[in-house]
Structures are given as structure tokens and as C-alpha cells.
């Protein structure tokens, strides 16, 4: 069968099971948009290429399937670099296709030409320039394989226009042959045994669960391990939902804005069982002072993570699900032979911290609206399997702290790169992937202004997401640092609460919009929003600008220095 | 770079366009310096071998090899410490050597087993192969003549045989 390169590309994407792609056409990618008309693939036309990338990420977060985006060359390719970098740091499987000028003019500074392969090399797991239409099926097959196996990540295929127009003989490769790419999933049996041995001796163990649990679909295995051993679990920002918050062994989020118990349990532990986590600086604080007495078991599918920050006592390379399941067996076997250390005094200590240092904020009846109150109200008036997406900043930390994540794949956020403007497009992508779920974007006013135009996409495509803007009229997290570390010298952080008018703006984009100023209107408005299911809804919550995120470990400090809450008098009543 | 602190990475890669950029880019992004680099196809034309010399003091070799292993076109990496390798390098050097100095230069070339590749009225080009230290020594001794131009290939290396060969560490993708 003879196909054009463009037809072969679309057919290859179909062969890989692509149901949806997010994109925006342009000159160099034009030929590929033609056979798309006959394709089974649903194409969602975005308003900016960055939106396409984040939607694909949101889709991948919520479904576990690779997100697919397609854009043209030059500026479109550079616009999608941010989502690629975001997906690279958070290990999100993406397949991005960029148009390219014809091979015959590459290197001549042609119109809308840029070195996409060169630009995206440091932010992709791998990328390919197609130089022969006959290679298309093989490259697409390899691209999906690389994106979704091992440590997942974004890949990019750069597709020159003349390749799209040339003819090729269609054939689908049954196997992927990449001699330099063989992820090790299995782990070493002796190391797994050693890990069980270390666990048996630990008096103050903590499981430090990271995003790798979710990537490996290992949430159930983790639950089994925790319940079998009684070891408490902290879930990092990327792992919220990997272990249910309602579970008595769940200590919640550690790190710079984690809760006191999660931070301190790690800090005082004598054994850290790191599962798919990478000792990120936002978790460790000052590395020298991090969990000083702890031995480390580190499980990760990426060998380069083991010893990158902290040298493990027992390193295990492998897929988290596989390793945890075998670790469970190893624990059972070890217990049959040896007595395990008693961790009940440790758990009593941990319970004491939970009792003495809960998350705190206060919503006064006639006082300004507290952002945490809004988040908890949304949480309490939506189904427990609601998917929540956030941008980056104070609202993100409050959402991670105050939401109750009881199910995996319900938290969609930008962890590693910290990409402002992530929430709206990511929520759209998540809703496309899981139309059966309620999807809320909890966003800040600064973030909202970066990617809000994608609500036009949501309206046009009838993707009914719900958006809560926690509008404190500031770039809040920057304001918080200026408040705490720059003697309240506020530099370029004020945004105004009503410029733009968020309600009018949302309405202009085809959404239904509400404004909430006072605590008593919060719940009724959320309920109104919940009734709307045919278009996006936006609620402009006017929140207290002086509210800061606590607890906080100041940057450069060790996790011994947790600031639990605001000094007396901070925040408005 | 001091003798003995360097590591030699012998990296087998797919023989495709752009692979050198991927490898070099990885070093650049992490601020590691490549001291010398030699690339050529192997006996199997699908693959090339890169011999990369890095300073073990400034670059954490374990991280470097693990990060290199993550590159899709990298097939395998052998890491050699200086003590475990036989290393050779080739140097071409043009020196000032008119009539009166020519015989002296020829004598020196004989001592170092260098070859005379080209002779002009006022200069001469020599070729010498050997251990990098030998090339350093010869460069020092040629200095008084006046060096017009000098080029070295960078090292190539293979593991020492016999008892030492067990120290060759083949880093396979995915191994801890």
C-alpha cells in the first residue's frame, strides 16, 4: 500500500492507539492536517501551542496513556518547549510532533525554521528528525515505546514538509529494536532481601513515596506494603493520591511546604524507604542536614537517580510495582525467620506530632475570604474521585495541603519545573481523558492570566471543566518571600483584583462565571458551579492577600527548622 | 590535568547523525569538561566508538556514565582508569628547522621514533605516536627550535590485558 508521508504519520498514530491529539496547524505541518480529516483521532484545536502541550500532559496524568500534541515549525515548536521541559522533569509520557521546513532547505534560515531537534534535545527523553518517509512507522513506534517505558518522559518527532508529501510503502514494524535502550524493570533479588532485612531492624522507618509510584501503577502494592509493615507513608507533591490521605498511616506531604509531621518524621527516621522519589531539593532542604540518622533504601527505575543526591545503603533499580510486590514477599519471608523491631513507640511519637502540629488557618465569619477555606469547601462538595489540577505558587501548596487525595491519578500539577499557567490547559486535557470525572482547576490569578485563553478551547470543544481562581491580586508566593526574606519590600508583585475583570473575561470566553467575596457565598456558588455540565465555569474567589503558606522550611535551611505557622498578627481577620 | 586523575570512557554508540551532539551536550549541560575526544567507526559500521577523556576530580564519573547510559543511541560504556588502560596518541608538529638545525631535529626525531613527514626550506613536519607523556616530552624538547603548528589527536585507549582486565567495568544500560 502506497501512502504519503502525512498519511503514514496519521496511520502510525492510530496504530499506537491515539484517540485524542491537541494541536494547532501551520505552514510546515499543513500536509499532515489533511489526512487528519478522515482519521478516527479526535483533534482539539488549541489557542496557543503551550496549551496543546499542557493539555497532553493533563491527559497523560489522568489516564496514564501518552499525551499527543502536534504543532507546526519555528515559533510553534518553541512555544511547546515549556510543556516538554515540564513533562521531562515530572516524567510525563508525551509524544510531540512538530512540522519542519522541507529537508532541502533546512539550514538556510527558511521561513519559520528553527533547530527544533537542537532546542528540544535537553528537554526530551529522545527526539527524531525524519529524513525518509519510509522511516515513519518505525520512528513513531519507537517514539511511543521510549515515551511510555522505563522512566516515562516526553519525546519529539520533527517532521519536514517534503517528507509529508513523498510516497512510501506502508508497513508496520512488529518489534522495536533499540539496542541502546533496555530499561531494567526487575531489580536484584539480593538487594530486595537486604531491603527487607534493613526494614526489620528499623525502629523509626518512613516510606518516602514519590511520583514513580503513580507512573508504575503501584498504588495498590504500596498500600499492601504499608499495611503489612505498619510503616507510615509520606507522599511527595508528585505522589499525592498514591497513598490515600484518609489512611491512618498517611502522613501527607513532606518538603518546603509540607506538614510538620511528614517533614519531621523523615528528619528523625532511622530508615527511609524511598520508592520512586528523587530527593528533590524542595523535599530535602539542605542536603547535608537531611534525615541525618537515616539509612536509605532507594528504589527507582532510573539508575542515574540512585546516589545522585544521597547515597543509598540499598539501591534497587527497577519498576516500583514489581519491586514493591517482591518486597512484600521478602518481608513476609523475613518475618517468618526473624523478629522485627517494635515501631509502636515511633508511631506514638508521630501521632503526637500530628496532634500537636496540624495544618492551621482560621476563617472568620465576617473576615476576608481565606484561600484554604475555599479549597476545603470545593473538596467537601465534590465527589472524592474529583480530579484537581493546579498552577504553581501559593494556591498549589494550599491545594496539595488541604485537598484530601484518596485516589491515585486525581492530582494534576507541575512539580519539577513549576510552570505557572499549567492548571487550565492541564485540567482540560484531564477532562478530555476522563470525561466521566468532575475536574476542577484551582488556579491563582497570576497563573490564570498566563493561559486563560484555553478556556476558549474548552468552550468551543464543550469540555466542561470548573475553575476556581484564588484571586489575591498578587503573585502570592513571590510576595510571601518578599514578606519573609526581603523585609516586606514588595517588588513587582501586585496584580490588582479586578484588572482584568475575571467574570467578564470568562464570560467572553464562553464560560459561566461567578464572583465570591464573602465566606457565606462560597458553598452556594460551588453548588451552582457543580450543576453546570455543558460548558466551563469560572469562580473568581476574592481571597485574603496577606495569607501565607505554612508550614515553611526557609530555603537553605535543614528540615529541622520548620516554621509551623504565622507569627502572631500576620494575616487579616 | 594531572596524570592519573583522569578517566577514560570508551563509549559504543549508534553511528547516526547527531549522536556526538547528544553526548557532548550532556557533558556541557552538567558543566563537565571533556579533556579529549576521539570518534571513529568500529569494525561494525552500525556503531562508532567514542573515547572520551574526563577529569575524575571535576566530574563525578558514576553520574556521568549513568547519564550517558540514558541516551538512547548509547549502546554501552566501558570505563577505564588510567592504571588499567593502554593509551596512545598521535601528534603532528611543524617546527622551525632551517639548514643549520635540520640535522639536530632529525636526531631528536630518531630518539623519539618520530617520522619526518615533510621538509621545507625553513621548517619541517614530524609525526610521533606514543603515550601522551612521551608527546609532552617531545614537545618540550622541540620548543627551542620554535613550534609553528602542533596538533594532537586526543587519546585512544583499550583495557590492559592479563590480570588487569578484570578491572574493566562494562556499564550496561540499567545496571545499578
Interface residues (C-beta under 8 A of the other chain):
Chain A: X117 X118 X121 X122 X125 X126 X129 X146 X178 X179 X180 X181 X182 X183 X184 X188 X191 X302 X303 X304 X306 X307 X308 X315 X316 X317
Chain B: X13 X14 X18 X21 X22 X25 X29 X62 X63 X66 X67 X69 X70 X71 X72 X73 X74 X75 X76 X172 X173 X174 X175 X176
